[in-house]
Amino acid sequence: MENVTKLNSNMEDNTSSKKGTGSKFSQASIAFATLSFLWLLIILLLSLFEVIYSGIHNHLSSGFAVVLLWSWLNDLLFWFKILFILYLVFLTLFLASRKLSQISYSVVITLMVLIQFGLTLYFAIALVPLGADVSGYSSTEIKQTVGASGVISFFNFFSMLLILCITAGALWKLPPRFHINKYIAILLPVISLFIILTDVAAMIGPANLKSEFTNNLILNKTDYFLESYYKQHFPKPNEVDIYADNYIIDYSNSPSNKAVSFKYTDPQNYPFLHTDTETDVLSPFFKGNSTRPNIVIIVVEGLGRAFTNDGAYLGNFTPFIDSLSGKSLYWKNFLSEGGRTFAALPSILGSLPFAKNGFLELGNDMPEHLSLLSLLKYNGYHTSFYYGGDSHFDNMDIFLRKNHIDELNDEKSFPAEGYARMPAPNGFSWGYDDKSLFKHFLVTRKANDATPQLSVILTVSTHSPFAINEEKKYLQRFEQRMSQLNFSGAQKDEHRAYKLQYASILYLDDALKGFINTYSKRSDFKNTIFLITGDHRMPEIPMSDKIDRYHVPLIIYSPMLKQPLEIASVSTHFDISPSLLAYLHNNYKTKGPSLVSWVGQGLDTNHNFRNLHSYPLMQTKTDIIDFIMGEYHLNEESLFKFNSELGEDLIQDDAKLNELKSAFDQFKKRNSHVISGNHIIPDSIYQHYSQFKR
């Protein structure tokens, strides 16, 4: 308390010594400016530390000086944006009590520094900034995710304590050494107000550095978090009502738009309901068979194209998956519908809209709908789900039960012996490892079962913190793999920064190899179709561009295939269920409704690069900011154009930008009806296909 009193006394002496006592207004301005400049100095030093750390561990793709200058510019803009409001509060308190104003502002600065440092630590581990998506998770889910990630550790706790001491010491000791000109002090909030009103940050525009990771690195993490949170909870009202029918321009018949589009039958009551016009594009690739096939869908945590299969720009670290792709229908330019796992099951199994925070987040309020699970169960299939972790995460269990799953197998269903849980280096484990998961499936799914099977497997071993059993073995395999790929010394050093990630990928590849090899010895193998895809691209290895987060492979493998094919056309998770159901209907007379609610238009099997689809992509539970149409990708206010490898370049084309915005708004309009409680399908259709045959 004596230190605080001394701080106040020092600052009062400092302000009062400026050409006499001056006005209280001038004294308040000088006191505020003194503390504010100290805060700015601490912010800039934190950014310097962050850029140096990333330069050492993450190998910056742009020059250090360029990255640091952009980082400091964003820090400065954030500092100015928030100063005016803080100044008004400080001035009000100062007129009542100098001590109260200075102590309060010092506490605020200290908290802001701790928040900034905490968000910096999160980014250093996750490699993506934390935004309002944190509000989309329950406290239990946050505790598990943060605990498993390693953000909470003794070292980080000690670092936070050190930052706290340094900040408190600076605010106590340094103010008497600062001599701020009163005119500069008064000008500070004026500049802040000007920057707020003119939106200087928007005029400067994004840095557009060489990689998505670097573009995220230079962000002020507190600014990003607060702005994301504000947009989520206080959305900016549209100048024009985008939900008005006379506002949205229909580009579906535009000569430049080759995308497939639906004719919706009752958009006011059932916003996504349309006639099922999906053609069977898979039959030409399959041999005829009178027996209904088993279907096994394997959704791999974090499986991105960046490190998978031939042409992966980070190198191919999945040799088995690569070999399997050569025997399969393989989509190399495939996209997930979400940047996190929450979007995977609804998109793959139901081709369902996102609602507000992802379809799963609706929980028990999910509107009645049909999916691959429920429709195949109606047609006599046995349905099952396998996951090594807790299926209540993201409300996956609620979604599966609403789709009348026959068997829901998660960590609670594993036997007490014979199965290995993943290590828990931070006191948290995601559950059973992928080898145990596949073993559990093979033991419980009998080959001689006469009932056709639809099984969904969701892996988990390639999730942060990438703690795997047999870690030493796979770290050695990682080194061997880099040599097999003929990496240079510099490339090896870059990849070693993420050795745990790559080791877990090699582990998953081995686990999948063992599963397919064991399954191939079963009697039902010859009549099984396997689908393998990633739920999203692993973000803990730096990403090259914005679409990279969604770029995953799709592999359809089966002994029933006539021949393999590499497909370069673009499709997404939305397209899987419509195409599978069309194939089964055409070949095995499975029954389904004539009116469906799929967002997806079906897989494109053209082997040349093209995109016939117009889809949103949901980055996090609070960010629906991405939309693809044709060869273009809209991300907030930025427009990108794809190349044939599904990389992208920022372009300026106002006409095309407006075209994608309008198409995106059409989706938002329909999606808003789901948010407000409208139905997905008529109750009569749902009730009819909920009468299951056994």
Secondary structure, 3 states (H helix, E strand, C coil): CHHHHHHHHHHHHHHHCCCCCCCHHHHHHHHHHHHHHHHHHHHHHHHHHHHHHHHHHCCCCCCHHHHHHHHHHHHHHHHHHHHHHHHHHHHHHHHHCHHHHHHHHHHHHHHHHHHHHHHHHHHHHHCCCCCHHHHHCCHHHHHHHHHHHCCCCHHHHHHHHHHHHHHHHHHHHCHHHCCCCHHHHHHHHHHHHHHHHHCHHHHHCCCCCCCHHHHHHCCCHHHHHHHHHHHHHCCCCCCCCCCCCCCCCCCCCCCCCCCCCCCEEECCCEEEEEECCCCCCCHHHECCCCCCCEEEEEEECCCCHHHCCCCCCCCCCCHHHHHHHCCCEEEEEEECCECCHHHHHHHHHHCCCCCCCCHHHHHHHCCCCCCHHHHHHHCCCEEEEEECCCCCHHHHHHHHHHCCCCEEECHHHCCCCCCCECCCCCCCCCCECHHHHHHHHHHHCCCCCCCCEEEEEECCCCCCCCCCCCHHHHHHHHHHHHHHCCCCHHHHHHHHCCHHHHHHHHHHHHHHHHHHHHHCCCCCHHHEEEEEEECCCCCCCCCCCHHHHHEEEEEEECCCECCCEEECCCEEHHHHHHHHHHHHHHHHCCCCCCEECCCCCCCCCCCCCCCCCEEEEECECCECCEEEECCEEEECCEEEEECCCCCEEEECCHHHHHHHHHHHHHHHHHHHHHHCCCCCCCHHHHHHCCCCCC
